[in-house]
Amino acid sequence: MRTNEGRGDRDDKGGRGDKGGEGMEDDKRGGRAFGRRKVCRYCADKNVHVDYKDQSALKYFVTERGKIIPRRISGNCAKHQREVAKAIKRSRGLALIPYLVLQG
């Protein structure tokens, strides 16, 4: 016959509700803070379009190492993030922006 041993009734600080005294600091700080939601710059301004020839606009979506910045960080919607990624790849192919930047 099985008992409820191992289901959080022991004093090993391993249960879900027991934080072992170190969880008090997290409660004071408030946990994870959510900032203002980012808005897609292409949806907000209908006059701005994604263009593979516009290096200055595309550099905002590329890191210093040459990686494309993801949607959750850039704030783009899915449609415009796909267009931005395609434009970055096109401009890389034409050598307008580098594939990667080597740290010296």
C-alpha positions, 0 to 999 in steps of 0.5 A: 500500500502506498502512502503520501511520502514524497508528495511534499509532506516531508521537511526537505524544502522541496514542495511547491509552496515551501520556499525555504525562507529565501523566497521573501526577497522575491516577494519584496521586489515584486517579481517580473516587471512588465514594461510598456508593450512595443509597437510595430514601427511599420504598423504605426506609421503607414508611410514607412516601408521595409526596403532592403536598400535602406541600410540605416533602417535595417541596422536597427534590426541587426546586432553588433555581431550581425544577427537579426534581432527577434520579434519579442525584442524589436517589437515588430508584428509577424508580417513585418518581421518576416519582411525585415528578415527578408530585406536583411538577407537581400541586402547582405547578398548585395553586400550592403550590410555585412553578414557578420562583424568580426571582433578584433 
